[in-house]
Amino acid sequence: MSFKFEKLIVWQKAADLSEKVSELVKKFPKDEMYILSSQFKRAADSISLDIAEGYTGQSNAEFSRFLGYALRSDIEVVGCLHLASGRKYISAEEFQELYNCCEELLVMINALRRTLTRE
């Protein structure tokens, strides 16, 4: 059995980003465990969770609202990337890989929102 949201490419990519962030923060200093690491993981998780929640049985307006939440969480992940990079917790390559994922999600979420307003 599967849920409808699992078929959305944007949800799949958001879930992949969440896994990458979860792995990345494992190497952060222990004193960041309840600070940046936690915030980073929660923001990344929220992207896929908001897409899933909004897609399941909601009106287009409601789904668009949840996509807005997902979009803001995506941008929060970018903020966390900058903080982690500035604190030298991640390499330039790690930063760029996840930054590119966030950019791709931003484009996909915005495109999906536009389709909802046309219907």
C-alpha positions in Angstrom: 0.0 0.0 0.0 1.2 3.5 -0.8 0.2 7.0 -0.1 -0.3 9.5 -2.9 2.4 11.9 -1.8 5.0 9.2 -2.1 4.7 9.4 -5.9 5.6 13.1 -5.9 9.2 13.7 -7.1 9.4 16.8 -5.0 8.5 14.8 -1.9 11.1 12.2 -2.8 13.8 14.8 -3.3 12.9 16.5 0.0 13.1 13.1 1.8 16.5 12.6 0.2 17.7 16.0 1.4 16.5 15.1 4.9 18.6 12.0 4.9 21.7 13.9 3.7 21.3 16.5 6.4 20.8 13.8 9.0 24.1 12.2 8.0 25.9 15.5 7.7 25.1 16.7 11.2 26.5 13.6 12.8 30.0 15.0 12.4 29.1 18.4 14.0 30.6 19.1 17.4 28.7 17.6 20.3 27.9 21.1 21.7 25.8 21.7 18.6 23.6 18.7 19.1 20.7 20.6 20.6 21.4 23.8 18.7 22.4 23.9 15.1 22.3 20.2 14.5 18.7 19.9 15.8 17.5 23.0 13.9 19.1 21.8 10.7 17.5 18.4 10.9 14.1 19.8 11.9 14.1 22.3 9.0 15.1 19.5 6.5 12.5 17.1 7.9 9.8 19.8 7.7 10.1 20.1 3.9 9.0 16.6 3.2 6.6 16.5 6.1 4.7 19.6 5.0 4.5 18.4 1.4 3.1 15.1 2.6 0.6 16.6 5.0 -0.6 19.2 2.5 -1.0 16.8 -0.4 -3.1 14.3 1.5 -6.8 15.1 1.1 -6.5 18.9 1.1 -7.9 21.5 -1.2 -5.5 23.2 -3.7 -5.5 26.3 -1.5 -4.6 24.3 1.6 -2.0 22.3 -0.3 -0.5 25.6 -1.5 -0.3 26.9 2.1 1.6 23.8 3.1 3.9 24.1 0.2 4.6 27.6 1.4 5.7 26.1 4.8 7.9 23.6 2.9 9.4 26.5 0.9 10.3 28.4 4.1 11.8 25.3 5.6 13.9 24.8 2.5 15.2 28.4 2.9 15.9 27.7 6.6 18.1 24.8 5.5 20.0 27.2 3.3 20.5 29.4 6.4 21.7 26.5 8.4 24.2 25.6 5.6 25.7 29.0 5.8 26.0 28.8 9.5 27.6 25.4 9.3 30.0 26.6 6.6 30.9 29.7 8.5 31.7 27.6 11.6 33.8 25.3 9.5 31.6 22.2 10.2 31.2 21.3 6.5 33.4 21.5 3.5 32.8 23.7 0.4 31.8 20.6 -1.5 29.2 19.5 1.1 27.8 23.0 1.2 27.5 23.2 -2.6 25.9 19.7 -2.9 23.1 20.5 -0.3 22.8 24.1 -1.6 22.1 22.7 -5.0 19.5 20.3 -3.6 17.8 23.3 -1.9 17.8 25.3 -5.1 16.2 22.4 -7.0 13.5 22.0 -4.3 12.8 25.7 -4.3 12.2 25.6 -8.1 10.0 22.4 -7.8 7.9 23.7 -4.9 7.3 27.0 -6.6 6.4 25.3 -9.9 3.9 23.0 -8.1 2.4 25.9 -6.3 1.8 27.7 -9.6 0.0 24.7 -11.0 -2.4 24.8 -8.0 -3.4 28.4 -8.7 -4.2 27.6 -12.3 -6.8 25.0 -11.5 
